[in-house]
Amino acid sequence: TVVGLSLEEYGFDSLPFDGILGLAFPAMGIEDTIPIFDNLWSHGAFSEPVFAFYLNTNKPEGSVVMFGGVDHRYYKGELNWIPVSQTSHWQISMNNISMNGTV
């Protein structure tokens, strides 16, 4: 019987990675580890190799991470797909960016 349990939580700030969700490319993995997304995809966990984020500050709904596709309830209009410029990093090439008609 466990009567009491005391845990000390260590932060991630001293570890050699940037992120803990497992969405990096395999080339960026620590010591040849397979990121969780790639592992799930290779085992047929979802039909498309796609993940998406819906970021929302409203509560209680909160934000959503989607694996295997996108949920069309979370956006209006069309999605634009842009290829990464390196297959080892989440990096895209662009000439400019604008928002609401302002560059």
C-alpha positions as CSV (number, residue, x, y, z in Angstrom):
1,T,0.0,0.0,0.0
2,V,1.3,3.4,-1.0
3,V,0.5,5.9,1.7
4,G,2.4,9.0,0.4
5,L,4.3,9.8,-2.7
6,S,6.6,12.8,-3.3
7,L,7.8,13.7,-6.7
8,E,10.2,16.3,-7.8
9,E,9.6,17.7,-11.3
10,Y,12.6,18.8,-13.3
11,G,12.3,21.4,-16.0
12,F,13.1,20.9,-19.6
13,D,15.2,24.0,-20.0
14,S,18.6,22.2,-19.6
15,L,17.7,19.3,-22.1
16,P,19.1,19.4,-25.6
17,F,15.9,19.8,-27.6
18,D,13.4,22.4,-28.5
19,G,9.9,21.0,-27.9
20,I,8.5,17.9,-26.3
21,L,5.5,17.0,-28.4
22,G,7.4,14.9,-31.0
23,L,6.6,16.8,-34.2
24,A,10.2,17.3,-35.4
25,F,11.6,15.6,-38.4
26,P,13.3,12.3,-37.7
27,A,16.7,13.8,-38.6
28,M,16.4,16.2,-35.7
29,G,15.6,13.3,-33.2
30,I,17.9,12.7,-30.2
31,E,20.2,9.7,-30.7
32,D,18.2,8.3,-33.7
33,T,14.9,8.2,-31.9
34,I,11.7,8.2,-34.0
35,P,9.4,11.1,-33.2
36,I,6.0,10.1,-32.0
37,F,4.2,11.5,-35.1
38,D,6.4,9.4,-37.4
39,N,6.0,6.3,-35.2
40,L,2.2,6.6,-35.2
41,W,2.1,7.2,-39.0
42,S,4.4,4.2,-39.7
43,H,2.0,2.0,-37.6
44,G,-1.1,3.2,-39.5
45,A,-2.6,5.2,-36.7
46,F,-4.0,7.7,-39.2
47,S,-4.8,7.9,-42.9
48,E,-2.8,11.1,-43.8
49,P,0.6,12.3,-42.6
50,V,-0.9,15.6,-41.5
51,F,-1.1,17.4,-38.2
52,A,-2.8,20.8,-37.4
53,F,-3.2,23.2,-34.6
54,Y,-6.1,25.3,-33.6
55,L,-4.9,27.9,-31.1
56,N,-7.7,29.4,-28.9
57,T,-7.4,31.5,-25.8
58,N,-11.1,31.2,-24.9
59,K,-11.9,28.8,-22.1
60,P,-13.3,26.2,-21.6
61,E,-12.9,25.2,-25.3
62,G,-9.2,25.8,-25.4
63,S,-6.8,24.8,-28.2
64,V,-6.7,21.6,-30.3
65,V,-4.0,19.5,-31.8
66,M,-5.2,17.3,-34.7
67,F,-3.4,14.2,-36.1
68,G,-4.2,12.6,-39.5
69,G,-6.0,15.6,-41.0
70,V,-7.8,18.8,-40.2
71,D,-11.2,19.5,-38.7
72,H,-13.0,21.9,-41.0
73,R,-15.0,23.3,-38.1
74,Y,-11.9,25.2,-36.9
75,Y,-11.3,27.4,-40.0
76,K,-13.1,29.3,-42.7
77,G,-12.0,29.4,-46.4
78,E,-9.3,27.3,-48.1
79,L,-6.1,26.0,-46.7
80,N,-2.9,26.8,-48.5
81,W,-0.3,24.1,-48.5
82,I,3.3,25.3,-48.7
83,P,6.2,22.8,-49.0
84,V,9.1,23.0,-46.5
85,S,12.3,24.3,-48.0
86,Q,14.4,21.6,-46.1
87,T,13.1,18.1,-45.3
88,S,14.8,18.2,-42.0
89,H,13.3,21.4,-40.5
90,W,9.9,23.1,-40.4
91,Q,11.1,25.9,-42.6
92,I,9.5,27.6,-45.6
93,S,10.8,30.1,-48.1
94,M,8.9,33.3,-48.8
95,N,9.4,36.7,-50.3
96,N,7.0,38.7,-48.1
97,I,4.1,38.2,-45.7
98,S,1.0,40.3,-45.3
99,M,-2.0,40.6,-43.0
100,N,-5.2,42.4,-43.8
101,G,-3.6,43.8,-46.9
102,T,-0.6,45.2,-45.1
103,V,2.9,43.9,-45.9
